[in-house]
Amino acid sequence: MDDFDVELRRGRIRARRYEGDGVPAFCIPGLSSNSRAFLGLGEHFAAQDRALIAFDLRGRGQSDITPKGTYGWENHARDILEAAERLDIDTFDLVGHSMGAFVALAAMSLDRSHRIRRLVLIDAAGYPSRSALAAIVASVQRLSRTFATHDEYVNAIRDGGMVVPWNDMWEQHYRYDLVQDGNGVHPRTSHEAIAEDSAYGASHDPRSLWRLVRVPALLMRAHVPFSNAADSFVLPKTEYNAFLRAVPSAEGVEIEANHYGIVCDPQACGRIDVFLQ
C-alpha cells in the first residue's frame, strides 16, 4: 500500500492505495472521517489481491482545505469522478460510509459515462434519526478544540464510548489527522468544511438520489444504536426498508455493529468483498 496525492480542479486530495487485481473499489469516508476508516477493508482486499483506493475528501485528513462554497455532496462526487480520470481508471466500484454514502449516491447521479460498476452504501441512505444527528453534532465539536497531547485527543474520543469496538485502526485513524503547533495538537480537518457539508446535508433530500441508482447496490445497516438513545440510528430501519423497495437493483444486510463499528466489522468486510466480486 502507498499514500499519494491527486491534483484536481478544486484542490489536491490524498489517497491510500492497496494494489491488486480487478475493478478497484473507491472508498469515501464520512463527514469528519478520513481514508484510514477503510484500513480494515483495505487489508481484507489486499489479502485477496484486490485493488482498493481510499480517499481523504477535501477539508479532511491530508487533503487541501479549500475556500467556502467548494464543498457539498455534489462537489465531492465530482472530485471522485475526476480522480478516476486522473488515475486513468475507466471502471470502478464505489464504497461510501456515512456521508460518504451520500457522496457516492451523488456520484451515481453524475456518472454519465457509466464508469461506476457497483455501489456499496454503509449505514447511510436516507434521513438519520434526531438522536443520531445530535450524536454526530456532538462528535464533531472536537474539531474546534486544541489538546495538550496526541494521547489526550485520542483518549477523549475513545472514552466517549461511541467508537466501538475501539481498535488499532481507530487509533491510527484519529492520530493521522493531528497536527502540532505551539499550543498543543488539534485536528487538521477543517471545522468550516464540516459545517458547510452539514448545512448541505440539511438542505438536500437524499431520497431524491435513489431513483438514479442503476447498478447493483448493497445497502448495509448498523443494527446497534449509535449512542445511548435506543433510536439513535444514522440509517433507521424505516429508511433502510424504503430504499430497498425503491431501488430494484439493491440488496440489503444488517450487521451487529454500530455506525462506527460496521465500517471495519469482519462480517461487513467479507460481505462487501463477495458483493464486489
Secondary structure, 3 states (H helix, E strand, C coil): CEEEEEEECCEEEEEEEECCEEEEEEEECCCCCCHHHHHHHHHHHHHCCEEEEEECCCCCCCCCCCCCCCCCHHHHHHHHHHHHHHCCCCCEEEEEECHHHHHHHHHHHHCCCCCEEEEEEECCCCCCCHHHHHHHHHHHHHHHCCECCHHHHHHHHHHHCCCCCCCHHHHHHHHHCEEEECCEEEECCCHHHHHHHHHHHHHCCHHHHHHHCCCCEEEEEECCCCCCCCCCCCCCHHHHHHHHHHCCCEEEEEECCCCCHHHHCHHHHHHHHHHHC
